[in-house]
């Protein structure tokens, strides 16, 4: 298929993604989250509407502690040396552990990662959702000079931290 000369491939990609979002959004079998418990709606009684919309967590959409099809799925242990360290070496080491080290954070070994940065710890073992490392990669703030990590990659790191951030 050839594209008309008036539209760039990037434009067609954006249009295609927007159409897919509309189609899949219209096909969803559940109602949007209104903040009203489903049991309250089923009873037919009046329900107070929430007055504020809390800010979403930076890790919203990631299933910390939930089973998934990744190596971090329930019963499947995520390995620091096999699963997490290669991600850090590929995406983070240029600024955090190679010839330069920003914020005093070195991500070239388990000991350095656990030691944290000059601003404190970046991993809270057993609590991926509240670990600074997850916050930075889930929001796309890090890595700065590389492509953002995929949702699956972020989830793998969350799973490793939730499993206790072991040196395995």
C-alpha positions in Angstrom: 0.0 0.0 0.0 1.3 3.4 -0.9 0.4 6.5 1.1 -0.8 9.7 -0.6 2.1 12.2 -0.8 0.1 14.7 1.3 0.4 12.7 4.5 3.6 11.5 6.2 3.9 7.9 7.6 4.0 9.5 11.1 0.6 11.2 10.4 -0.9 8.0 9.3 0.4 6.2 12.4 -1.2 8.8 14.6 -4.5 8.6 12.8 -4.4 4.8 13.0 -3.7 4.8 16.7 -6.4 7.4 17.3 -8.9 5.2 15.4 -7.8 2.1 17.3 -8.3 3.9 20.6 -11.8 5.0 19.5 -12.8 1.5 18.3 -11.4 -0.3 21.3 -12.8 2.3 23.7 -16.3 1.8 22.3 -16.0 -2.0 22.5 -15.2 -2.1 26.2 -17.7 -4.2 28.2 -17.4 -2.2 31.4 -18.6 1.3 32.2 -16.0 4.0 32.9 -14.8 4.3 36.5 -17.2 6.8 38.2 -15.9 6.3 41.7 -19.3 4.8 42.6 -19.1 1.2 43.9 -21.1 -1.1 41.6 -23.0 -2.4 44.6 -24.4 1.1 45.2 -25.5 1.4 41.6 -27.2 -2.0 41.7 -29.3 -1.0 44.8 -30.9 1.9 42.9 -30.5 4.3 45.8 -29.0 7.7 45.7 -25.2 7.8 45.9 -23.0 10.9 46.7 -20.7 11.7 43.8 -17.1 12.1 44.6 -16.1 15.8 44.9 -12.5 15.5 43.9 -10.5 13.5 41.4 -7.3 12.4 43.0 -4.2 12.5 40.8 -3.3 9.2 39.3 -0.3 7.4 40.7 2.8 7.5 38.4 2.5 3.7 38.4 -1.2 3.6 37.5 -1.8 1.0 34.9 1.0 -1.2 36.2 -0.1 -4.2 38.2 2.3 -4.2 41.1 1.9 -7.6 42.9 -0.7 -8.8 40.3 -0.2 -11.9 38.2 0.9 -11.3 34.6 2.4 -13.1 31.7 5.8 -11.8 32.3 8.7 -13.5 34.1 7.5 -11.8 37.2 4.1 -13.5 37.1 2.9 -15.1 40.3 5.1 -18.1 41.0 7.8 -17.0 38.5 10.8 -15.3 40.1 12.4 -12.3 38.4 16.1 -12.5 38.5 18.2 -9.4 39.0 21.2 -10.7 37.1 19.2 -12.3 34.2 16.2 -9.9 33.9 16.8 -6.5 35.6 20.6 -5.9 35.2 20.5 -6.2 31.4 17.7 -3.5 31.3 19.8 -1.2 33.5 22.9 -1.8 31.4 21.0 -1.1 28.1 19.0 1.9 29.2 20.6 3.5 32.2 24.3 2.9 32.5 25.4 5.8 30.1 24.3 8.3 32.8 24.3 6.1 35.9 27.4 4.0 36.2 29.5 4.4 33.1 32.0 7.2 32.7 29.5 9.6 34.1 27.3 9.2 37.2 24.4 11.6 37.6 22.9 12.2 41.1 25.5 9.8 42.5 23.4 6.9 41.3 25.2 4.0 39.8 23.1 1.2 38.2 25.9 -1.0 37.1 25.6 -3.5 40.0 23.1 -4.8 42.6 25.1 -3.2 45.4 25.2 0.2 43.7 21.5 0.1 42.9 20.5 -0.7 46.5 22.9 2.0 47.8 20.8 4.5 46.0 21.7 8.1 45.0 22.9 11.2 46.8 19.1 11.8 47.3 18.5 8.5 49.1 17.3 5.1 48.2 15.7 4.4 44.8 14.4 0.9 45.6 12.2 0.0 48.5 12.3 -3.8 48.6 8.8 -5.3 48.5 7.2 -2.0 47.5 7.6 -1.3 43.7 4.8 1.2 43.6 6.6 3.5 46.1 10.1 3.0 44.8 11.7 6.1 43.2 13.2 4.0 40.4 9.7 2.9 39.3 8.3 6.4 39.6 11.0 7.7 37.2 10.7 5.0 34.6 6.9 4.6 34.8 6.4 8.3 34.0 9.0 8.3 31.2 11.1 10.8 33.1 13.9 8.3 32.8 15.8 7.4 30.8 16.4 10.9 29.6 18.4 10.3 26.5 16.9 7.1 25.3 13.5 5.7 24.4 11.1 5.2 27.3 10.9 1.7 28.7 8.0 -0.4 27.6 5.1 -1.1 30.0 6.3 -4.8 30.1 9.8 -3.8 31.0 8.6 -1.4 33.7 6.3 -4.2 35.0 9.2 -6.6 35.2 11.2 -4.2 37.4 8.1 -3.6 39.6 7.7 -7.4 39.9 11.4 -7.8 40.9 11.1 -5.1 43.6 7.7 -6.5 44.8 9.4 -9.9 45.1 11.9 -8.3 47.6 14.5 -6.8 45.2 16.7 -9.8 45.7 20.3 -10.2 44.5 19.6 -13.2 42.4 
